[in-house]
Amino acid sequence: MPLELHTELGKVFIMDEVISIIAGSAAMDCYGLVGMASRKQLKDGIAELLGRENLSRGVEVRRENDQLHINLYIIVSYGTKISEVAHNIQSKVKYVLGEVIGLKVDHIGIFVQGVRVLR
């Protein structure tokens, strides 16, 4: 079910997939993030690193009552402070969704699925 925004010119309908692609793109600009991870772990527990064309698969958009909740499943770079990377991603995604779409995001959850060593 698309999100409905009312403007002075009329109604705008935004699909959840559009929100997830914008959120994933915003997150990819943050330092310390290697990439988005699949929401479904593989059987042996290894996180699957998704390419730029699959950004929406690492983002879950939920609406509860009138609140917007976004969960991001990420893989971070080894040697970075995970809490700082997560906070930067939360801030960036909230800012970009507010500026680009005009959405008020109530909750952004970060789920670190893995750590990768960059060479």
DSSP file (Angstrom, degrees, kcal/mol; ACC not computed):
  #  RESIDUE AA STRUCTURE BP1 BP2  ACC     N-H-->O    O-->H-N    N-H-->O    O-->H-N    TCO  KAPPA ALPHA  PHI   PSI    X-CA   Y-CA   Z-CA
    1    1 A M              0   0    0      0, 0.0    15,-0.1     0, 0.0    13,-0.0   0.000 360.0 360.0 360.0 123.2    0.0    0.0    0.0
    2    2 A P        -     0   0    0      0, 0.0     2,-0.3     0, 0.0    13,-0.2  -0.277 360.0-108.7 -71.8 154.8    1.6    3.3   -1.1
    3    3 A L  E     -A   14   0A   0     11,-3.5    11,-2.9     1,-0.0     2,-0.5  -0.655  32.7-144.0 -79.5 135.3    2.2    6.2    1.3
    4    4 A E  E     -A   13   0A   0     -2,-0.3     2,-0.4     9,-0.2     9,-0.2  -0.909  16.7-174.3-110.0 122.2   -0.1    9.1    0.6
    5    5 A L  E     -A   12   0A   0      7,-3.2     7,-2.7    -2,-0.5     2,-0.5  -0.923  14.6-144.9-112.7 139.1    1.1   12.7    0.9
    6    6 A H  E     +A   11   0A   0     -2,-0.4     2,-0.2     5,-0.2     5,-0.2  -0.907  23.9 173.2-105.2 125.8   -1.2   15.7    0.6
    7    7 A T  E >   -A   10   0A   0      3,-3.3     3,-0.7    -2,-0.5    -2,-0.0  -0.694  49.2 -98.5-119.7 175.5    0.3   18.8   -1.0
    8    8 A E  T 3  S+     0   0    0      1,-0.2     3,-0.1    -2,-0.2    -2,-0.0   0.715 124.9  48.2 -68.2 -18.6   -1.3   22.1   -2.1
    9    9 A L  T 3  S-     0   0    0      1,-0.3     2,-0.3     0, 0.0    -1,-0.2   0.563 124.8 -82.7 -96.8 -10.5   -1.4   20.8   -5.6
   10   10 A G  E <   -A    7   0A   0     -3,-0.7    -3,-3.3     2,-0.0     2,-0.3  -0.982  66.4 -27.2 145.7-157.5   -2.9   17.4   -4.8
   11   11 A K  E     -A    6   0A   0     -2,-0.3     2,-0.4    -5,-0.2    -5,-0.2  -0.716  41.1-161.3 -99.8 146.7   -2.0   13.9   -3.6
   12   12 A V  E     -A    5   0A   0     -7,-2.7    -7,-3.2    -2,-0.3     2,-0.5  -0.998   5.8-157.0-125.9 128.3    1.3   12.1   -4.1
   13   13 A F  E     -A    4   0A   0     -2,-0.4     2,-0.5    -9,-0.2    -9,-0.2  -0.921   9.3-170.9-107.5 127.1    1.5    8.4   -3.7
   14   14 A I  E     -A    3   0A   0    -11,-2.9   -11,-3.5    -2,-0.5     2,-0.1  -0.973  16.0-136.9-122.4 122.9    4.9    6.9   -2.8
   15   15 A M    >>  -     0   0    0     -2,-0.5     4,-1.5   -13,-0.2     3,-0.5  -0.412  20.8-119.8 -74.8 152.2    5.6    3.2   -2.9
   16   16 A D  H 3> S+     0   0    0      1,-0.2     4,-2.4     2,-0.2     5,-0.2   0.827 112.6  60.8 -60.9 -32.9    7.6    1.5   -0.1
   17   17 A E  H 3> S+     0   0    0      1,-0.2     4,-2.1     2,-0.2    -1,-0.2   0.862 101.8  52.0 -65.4 -34.8   10.2    0.4   -2.6
   18   18 A V  H <> S+     0   0    0     -3,-0.5     4,-2.2     2,-0.2    -1,-0.2   0.920 110.0  49.1 -65.5 -43.2   10.9    4.0   -3.6
   19   19 A I  H  X S+     0   0    0     -4,-1.5     4,-2.4     1,-0.2    -2,-0.2   0.907 111.6  49.5 -61.8 -41.7   11.5    4.9    0.1
   20   20 A S  H  X S+     0   0    0     -4,-2.4     4,-2.4     2,-0.2    -1,-0.2   0.865 109.8  50.3 -68.7 -35.6   13.8    1.9    0.6
   21   21 A I  H  X S+     0   0    0     -4,-2.1     4,-2.3     2,-0.2    -1,-0.2   0.916 112.6  46.6 -67.9 -42.3   15.9    2.7   -2.5
   22   22 A I  H  X S+     0   0    0     -4,-2.2     4,-2.2     2,-0.2    -2,-0.2   0.916 113.9  48.5 -65.2 -42.5   16.3    6.3   -1.4
   23   23 A A  H  X S+     0   0    0     -4,-2.4     4,-2.2    -5,-0.2    -2,-0.2   0.910 112.6  48.4 -63.9 -42.5   17.2    5.2    2.2
   24   24 A G  H  X S+     0   0    0     -4,-2.4     4,-1.8     2,-0.2    -2,-0.2   0.886 111.4  49.7 -65.4 -39.3   19.7    2.6    0.8
   25   25 A S  H  X S+     0   0    0     -4,-2.3     4,-0.6     2,-0.2    -2,-0.2   0.899 110.9  49.7 -65.8 -40.6   21.3    5.2   -1.4
   26   26 A A  H >< S+     0   0    0     -4,-2.2     3,-1.0     1,-0.2     4,-0.2   0.910 110.2  50.9 -64.3 -41.9   21.6    7.6    1.4
   27   27 A A  H >< S+     0   0    0     -4,-2.2     3,-1.9     1,-0.2    -1,-0.2   0.871 101.0  62.2 -64.2 -36.8   23.2    5.0    3.7
   28   28 A M  H 3< S+     0   0    0     -4,-1.8    -1,-0.2     1,-0.3    -2,-0.2   0.695  94.4  63.5 -64.9 -18.3   25.8    4.0    1.0
   29   29 A D  T << S+     0   0    0     -3,-1.0    -1,-0.3    -4,-0.6     2,-0.2   0.557  83.6 102.1 -80.2  -7.4   27.2    7.6    1.2
   30   30 A C  S X  S-     0   0    0     -3,-1.9     3,-1.2    -4,-0.2     2,-0.1  -0.559  78.9-112.0 -85.1 141.2   28.2    7.1    4.8
   31   31 A Y  T 3  S+     0   0    0     -2,-0.2    57,-0.1     1,-0.2     3,-0.1  -0.440  99.2  28.3 -67.7 138.3   31.8    6.3    5.8
   32   32 A G  T 3  S+     0   0    0      1,-0.3    45,-2.8    -2,-0.1     2,-0.6   0.289  87.7 118.9  95.5  -8.7   32.5    2.8    7.2
   33   33 A L  E <   -B   76   0B   0     -3,-1.2    -1,-0.3    43,-0.2    43,-0.2  -0.813  37.8-177.1 -93.9 122.3   29.6    1.1    5.3
   34   34 A V  E     -     0   0B   0     41,-2.5     2,-0.3    -2,-0.6    42,-0.2   0.879  60.6 -61.0 -81.4 -41.9   30.8   -1.6    3.0
   35   35 A G  E     -B   75   0B   0     40,-1.5    40,-2.4    -8,-0.0    -1,-0.3  -0.982  58.3 -65.5 176.1 178.6   27.3   -2.3    1.6
   36   36 A M  E     -B   74   0B   0     14,-0.5    14,-2.8    -2,-0.3     2,-0.3  -0.604  45.5-142.5 -86.1 150.1   23.8   -3.5    2.3
   37   37 A A  B     -E   49   0C   0     36,-3.1    36,-0.3    21,-0.2    12,-0.2  -0.798  23.9 -98.1-111.9 155.0   23.2   -7.0    3.5
   38   38 A S        -     0   0    0     10,-1.5    10,-0.2    -2,-0.3    20,-0.2  -0.453  26.0-133.1 -66.3 142.0   20.4   -9.3    2.6
   39   39 A R  S    S+     0   0    0     18,-0.8     2,-0.7    -2,-0.1    -1,-0.1   0.746  94.9  66.3 -69.0 -22.2   17.6   -9.4    5.3
   40   40 A K  S    S-     0   0    0      8,-0.1     8,-0.2     0, 0.0    -2,-0.1  -0.894  84.7-139.8-105.5 115.0   17.7  -13.2    5.1
   41   41 A Q        -     0   0    0     -2,-0.7     6,-0.1     1,-0.1    -2,-0.1  -0.351  23.5-108.6 -67.8 149.3   20.9  -14.7    6.4
   42   42 A L    >   -     0   0    0      4,-1.1     3,-1.9     1,-0.1    -1,-0.1  -0.308  38.1 -98.3 -69.8 165.4   22.3  -17.7    4.5
   43   43 A K  T 3  S+     0   0    0      1,-0.3    -1,-0.1     2,-0.1    -2,-0.1   0.823 123.3  49.8 -59.2 -34.3   22.1  -21.1    6.2
   44   44 A D  T 3  S-     0   0    0      2,-0.1    -1,-0.3     1,-0.0     3,-0.1   0.378 118.4-107.9 -89.5   6.7   25.7  -20.9    7.5
   45   45 A G  S <  S+     0   0    0     -3,-1.9     2,-0.5     1,-0.3    -2,-0.1   0.511  72.4 138.7  87.2   4.7   25.2  -17.4    9.0
   46   46 A I        -     0   0    0     68,-0.0    -4,-1.1     1,-0.0    -1,-0.3  -0.723  52.6-125.7 -87.1 130.0   27.3  -15.5    6.4
   47   47 A A        -     0   0    0     -2,-0.5     2,-0.6    66,-0.3    -6,-0.1  -0.527  17.5-129.3 -76.8 138.1   25.8  -12.3    5.3
   48   48 A E        -     0   0    0     -2,-0.2   -10,-1.5    -8,-0.2     2,-0.5  -0.781  17.3-137.4 -89.2 121.9   25.3  -11.7    1.6
   49   49 A L  B     -E   37   0C   0     -2,-0.6     2,-0.3   -12,-0.2   -12,-0.2  -0.688  20.4-147.4 -81.0 123.9   26.8   -8.4    0.4
   50   50 A L        -     0   0    0    -14,-2.8   -14,-0.5    -2,-0.5     2,-0.0  -0.658   8.0-126.8 -94.3 147.8   24.4   -6.8   -2.1
   51   51 A G    >   -     0   0    0     -2,-0.3     3,-1.7   -16,-0.1   -15,-0.1  -0.233  36.8 -91.6 -81.1 177.4   25.4   -4.6   -5.0
   52   52 A R  G >  S+     0   0    0      1,-0.3     3,-0.9     2,-0.2    -1,-0.1   0.758 123.9  62.1 -63.2 -25.3   24.2   -1.1   -5.7
   53   53 A E  G 3  S+     0   0    0      1,-0.2    -1,-0.3     2,-0.1     3,-0.2   0.622 104.3  49.2 -77.1 -10.8   21.4   -2.5   -7.9
   54   54 A N  G X>  +     0   0    0     -3,-1.7     3,-1.2     1,-0.1     4,-0.5  -0.055  67.9 126.1-116.4  31.7   19.9   -4.4   -4.9
   55   55 A L  G X4  +     0   0    0     -3,-0.9     3,-1.2     1,-0.3    -1,-0.1   0.849  69.2  59.3 -60.9 -35.3   19.8   -1.6   -2.3
   56   56 A S  G >4 S+     0   0    0      1,-0.3     3,-1.2    -3,-0.2    -1,-0.3   0.737  93.5  66.5 -69.6 -20.4   16.1   -2.0   -1.6
   57   57 A R  G <4 S+     0   0    0     -3,-1.2   -18,-0.8     1,-0.2    -1,-0.3   0.728  99.2  52.1 -72.3 -20.1   16.6   -5.6   -0.5
   58   58 A G  G << S+     0   0    0     -3,-1.2    15,-2.8    -4,-0.5     2,-0.4   0.313 102.3  73.1 -95.0   8.0   18.7   -4.4    2.5
   59   59 A V  E <   -C   72   0B   0     -3,-1.2     2,-0.5    13,-0.2    13,-0.2  -0.977  60.3-162.7-128.0 135.1   16.0   -2.0    3.7
   60   60 A E  E     -C   71   0B   0     11,-3.0    11,-2.7    -2,-0.4     2,-0.5  -0.974   6.2-163.0-117.8 126.2   12.7   -2.8    5.4
   61   61 A V  E     +C   70   0B   0     -2,-0.5     2,-0.4     9,-0.2     9,-0.2  -0.937  14.2 173.5-111.3 124.9    9.9   -0.1    5.4
   62   62 A R  E     -C   69   0B   0      7,-3.2     7,-3.3    -2,-0.5     2,-0.5  -0.969  19.6-153.9-130.2 146.2    7.1   -0.5    7.9
   63   63 A R  E     -C   68   0B   0     -2,-0.4     2,-0.5     5,-0.2     5,-0.2  -0.983  10.3-176.3-119.6 123.0    4.2    1.7    8.9
   64   64 A E  E >   -C   67   0B   0      3,-2.0     3,-2.5    -2,-0.5     2,-0.3  -0.971  66.8 -46.8-120.8 116.3    2.7    1.3   12.3
   65   65 A N  T 3  S-     0   0    0     -2,-0.5     0, 0.0     1,-0.3     0, 0.0  -0.476 124.0 -26.2  57.0-118.8   -0.4    3.6   12.9
   66   66 A D  T 3  S+     0   0    0     -2,-0.3     2,-0.3    -3,-0.1    -1,-0.3   0.166 118.4 102.3-106.6  17.9    0.9    7.0   11.6
   67   67 A Q  E <   -C   64   0B   0     -3,-2.5    -3,-2.0    38,-0.0     2,-0.5  -0.798  62.1-141.3-107.5 145.5    4.6    6.3   12.2
   68   68 A L  E     -C   63   0B   0     36,-0.4    38,-1.7    -2,-0.3    39,-1.5  -0.913  17.8-172.0-106.4 123.5    7.2    5.3    9.7
   69   69 A H  E     -Cd  62 107B   0     -7,-3.3    -7,-3.2    -2,-0.5     2,-0.4  -0.957   0.6-171.6-116.9 131.7    9.8    2.7   10.7
   70   70 A I  E     -Cd  61 108B   0     37,-2.8    39,-2.9    -2,-0.4     2,-0.5  -0.988   4.0-166.5-125.1 129.7   12.8    1.8    8.6
   71   71 A N  E     -Cd  60 109B   0    -11,-2.7   -11,-3.0    -2,-0.4     2,-0.4  -0.965   5.7-163.0-114.1 130.9   15.2   -1.0    9.3
   72   72 A L  E     -Cd  59 110B   0     37,-3.1    39,-3.0    -2,-0.5     2,-0.6  -0.952   7.0-155.3-115.4 132.7   18.6   -1.2    7.5
   73   73 A Y  E     + d   0 111B   0    -15,-2.8   -36,-3.1    -2,-0.4     2,-0.2  -0.931  30.6 173.0-108.4 114.6   20.6   -4.4    7.3
   74   74 A I  E     -Bd  36 112B   0     37,-2.3    39,-3.3    -2,-0.6    40,-0.8  -0.739  35.8-141.9-127.0 164.9   24.3   -3.4    6.7
   75   75 A I  E     -Bd  35 114B   0    -40,-2.4   -41,-2.5    -2,-0.2   -40,-1.5  -1.000  28.7-154.7-123.8 126.6   27.8   -4.7    6.5
   76   76 A V  E     -Bd  33 115B   0     38,-2.2    40,-2.6    -2,-0.4     2,-0.3  -0.594  19.9-101.7-103.3 163.0   30.5   -2.4    8.1
   77   77 A S  E >   - d   0 116B   0    -45,-2.8     3,-1.5    38,-0.2    40,-0.2  -0.597  41.5-105.4 -81.6 140.2   34.2   -2.0    7.4
   78   78 A Y  T 3  S+     0   0    0     38,-2.8    40,-0.2    -2,-0.3     3,-0.1  -0.410 104.1  29.9 -64.0 136.7   36.6   -3.6    9.8
   79   79 A G  T 3  S+     0   0    0      1,-0.4     2,-0.3    -2,-0.1    -1,-0.2   0.361  92.7 112.4  95.4  -4.7   38.3   -1.1   12.0
   80   80 A T  S <  S-     0   0    0     -3,-1.5     2,-0.7   -48,-0.1    -1,-0.4  -0.709  78.1-105.5 -97.6 154.0   35.5    1.4   12.2
   81   81 A K     >  -     0   0    0     -2,-0.3     4,-2.3     1,-0.2     3,-0.5  -0.692  28.1-152.9 -79.8 114.0   33.5    2.2   15.3
   82   82 A I  H  > S+     0   0    0     -2,-0.7     4,-2.7     1,-0.3     5,-0.2   0.864  91.2  54.1 -60.1 -40.3   30.2    0.4   14.7
   83   83 A S  H  > S+     0   0    0      1,-0.2     4,-2.2     2,-0.2    -1,-0.3   0.877 110.2  47.3 -64.1 -36.5   28.1    2.7   16.9
   84   84 A E  H  > S+     0   0    0     -3,-0.5     4,-2.6     2,-0.2    -2,-0.2   0.904 111.9  49.6 -70.5 -41.4   29.4    5.8   15.0
   85   85 A V  H  X S+     0   0    0     -4,-2.3     4,-2.2     2,-0.2    -2,-0.2   0.933 112.8  47.9 -61.2 -45.4   28.7    4.2   11.6
   86   86 A A  H  X S+     0   0    0     -4,-2.7     4,-2.4     1,-0.2    -2,-0.2   0.911 112.3  48.6 -63.3 -43.2   25.2    3.3   12.7
   87   87 A H  H  X S+     0   0    0     -4,-2.2     4,-2.5     1,-0.2    -1,-0.2   0.909 111.2  50.2 -64.2 -42.0   24.5    6.8   14.1
   88   88 A N  H  X S+     0   0    0     -4,-2.6     4,-2.5     2,-0.2    -1,-0.2   0.897 111.1  49.1 -62.9 -40.2   25.8    8.5   10.9
   89   89 A I  H  X S+     0   0    0     -4,-2.2     4,-2.7     2,-0.2     5,-0.3   0.925 110.7  50.2 -65.0 -44.7   23.6    6.2    8.8
   90   90 A Q  H  X S+     0   0    0     -4,-2.4     4,-2.2     1,-0.2     5,-0.2   0.934 113.6  45.3 -58.6 -47.1   20.5    7.0   10.9
   91   91 A S  H  X S+     0   0    0     -4,-2.5     4,-2.3     1,-0.2    -2,-0.2   0.924 115.0  46.9 -63.2 -45.7   21.2   10.8   10.7
   92   92 A K  H  X S+     0   0    0     -4,-2.5     4,-2.8     2,-0.2     5,-0.2   0.918 113.5  47.1 -65.1 -45.5   21.8   10.7    6.9
   93   93 A V  H  X S+     0   0    0     -4,-2.7     4,-2.5     1,-0.2     5,-0.3   0.918 113.3  48.8 -64.4 -43.7   18.8    8.6    6.1
   94   94 A K  H  X S+     0   0    0     -4,-2.2     4,-1.6    -5,-0.3    -1,-0.2   0.910 114.5  46.0 -62.3 -42.4   16.5   10.7    8.3
   95   95 A Y  H  X S+     0   0    0     -4,-2.3     4,-2.4    -5,-0.2    -2,-0.2   0.937 114.1  46.8 -65.3 -48.1   17.8   13.9    6.7
   96   96 A V  H  X S+     0   0    0     -4,-2.8     4,-3.2     1,-0.2     5,-0.5   0.914 112.6  48.4 -65.3 -43.7   17.6   12.6    3.1
   97   97 A L  H  X>S+     0   0    0     -4,-2.5     6,-1.9    -5,-0.2     5,-1.4   0.865 113.3  49.4 -65.4 -33.5   14.1   11.2    3.4
   98   98 A G  H  <5S+     0   0    0     -4,-1.6    -2,-0.2    -5,-0.3    -1,-0.2   0.893 118.5  38.0 -69.2 -39.5   13.0   14.5    5.0
   99   99 A E  H  <5S+     0   0    0     -4,-2.4    -2,-0.2     2,-0.1    -3,-0.2   0.901 123.3  37.9 -79.3 -43.1   14.6   16.6    2.3
  100  100 A V  H  <5S+     0   0    0     -4,-3.2    -3,-0.2    -5,-0.2    -2,-0.1   0.930 137.1  12.3 -77.6 -46.7   13.8   14.5   -0.8
  101  101 A I  T  <5S-     0   0    0     -4,-1.2    -3,-0.2    -5,-0.5    -2,-0.1   0.708  93.9-121.5-105.6 -25.4   10.3   13.2    0.0
  102  102 A G      < +     0   0    0     -5,-1.4     2,-0.3     1,-0.3    -4,-0.3   0.759  57.8 153.5  85.7  27.0    9.3   15.3    3.0
  103  103 A L        -     0   0    0     -6,-1.9     2,-0.7    -9,-0.1    -1,-0.3  -0.663  43.1-140.6 -92.0 144.6    8.8   12.3    5.2
  104  104 A K        -     0   0    0     -2,-0.3     2,-0.5    -6,-0.0   -36,-0.4  -0.923  20.3-155.7-100.0 111.3    9.1   12.3    9.0
  105  105 A V        -     0   0    0     -2,-0.7   -36,-0.1   -11,-0.2     3,-0.1  -0.781  11.3-172.4 -91.4 126.3   10.8    9.1   10.0
  106  106 A D        +     0   0    0    -38,-1.7     2,-0.4    -2,-0.5   -37,-0.2   0.790  68.4  17.1 -88.8 -30.8   10.0    8.0   13.5
  107  107 A H  E     -d   69   0B   0    -39,-1.5   -37,-2.8     2,-0.0     2,-0.5  -0.981  53.6-173.0-149.5 130.0   12.4    5.1   13.9
  108  108 A I  E     -d   70   0B   0     -2,-0.4     2,-0.4   -39,-0.2   -37,-0.2  -0.963  14.2-164.9-124.6 113.6   15.5    3.9   12.0
  109  109 A G  E     -d   71   0B   0    -39,-2.9   -37,-3.1    -2,-0.5     2,-0.5  -0.819   4.0-156.0 -99.6 135.8   16.9    0.6   13.1
  110  110 A I  E     -d   72   0B   0     -2,-0.4     2,-0.6   -39,-0.2   -37,-0.2  -0.950   7.2-171.9-113.0 124.7   20.3   -0.6   12.1
  111  111 A F  E     -d   73   0B   0    -39,-3.0   -37,-2.3    -2,-0.5     2,-0.7  -0.950  13.9-149.6-117.7 110.4   21.1   -4.3   12.0
  112  112 A V  E     +d   74   0B   0     -2,-0.6   -37,-0.2   -39,-0.2     3,-0.1  -0.704  17.7 178.0 -82.6 115.6   24.8   -5.1   11.5
  113  113 A Q  E     -     0   0B   0    -39,-3.3   -66,-0.3    -2,-0.7     2,-0.3   0.578  59.4 -19.6 -95.0 -13.2   24.9   -8.4    9.6
  114  114 A G  E     -d   75   0B   0    -40,-0.8   -38,-2.2   -68,-0.1     2,-0.4  -0.983  51.5-119.1-179.7 169.6   28.7   -8.6    9.2
  115  115 A V  E     -d   76   0B   0     -2,-0.3     2,-0.4   -40,-0.2   -38,-0.2  -0.993  27.0-163.5-126.9 134.0   32.1   -7.0    9.2
  116  116 A R  E     -d   77   0B   0    -40,-2.6   -38,-2.8    -2,-0.4     2,-0.6  -0.935  17.2-132.7-121.8 143.4   34.4   -7.0    6.1
  117  117 A V        -     0   0    0     -2,-0.4     2,-0.4   -40,-0.2   -40,-0.1  -0.827  23.7-144.9 -90.7 123.3   38.1   -6.3    5.7
  118  118 A L              0   0    0     -2,-0.6   -84,-0.0   -40,-0.2   -41,-0.0  -0.726 360.0 360.0 -89.4 138.5   38.7   -4.0    2.8
  119  119 A R              0   0    0     -2,-0.4    -1,-0.1     0, 0.0    -2,-0.0   0.386 360.0 360.0-111.6 360.0   41.9   -4.6    0.9
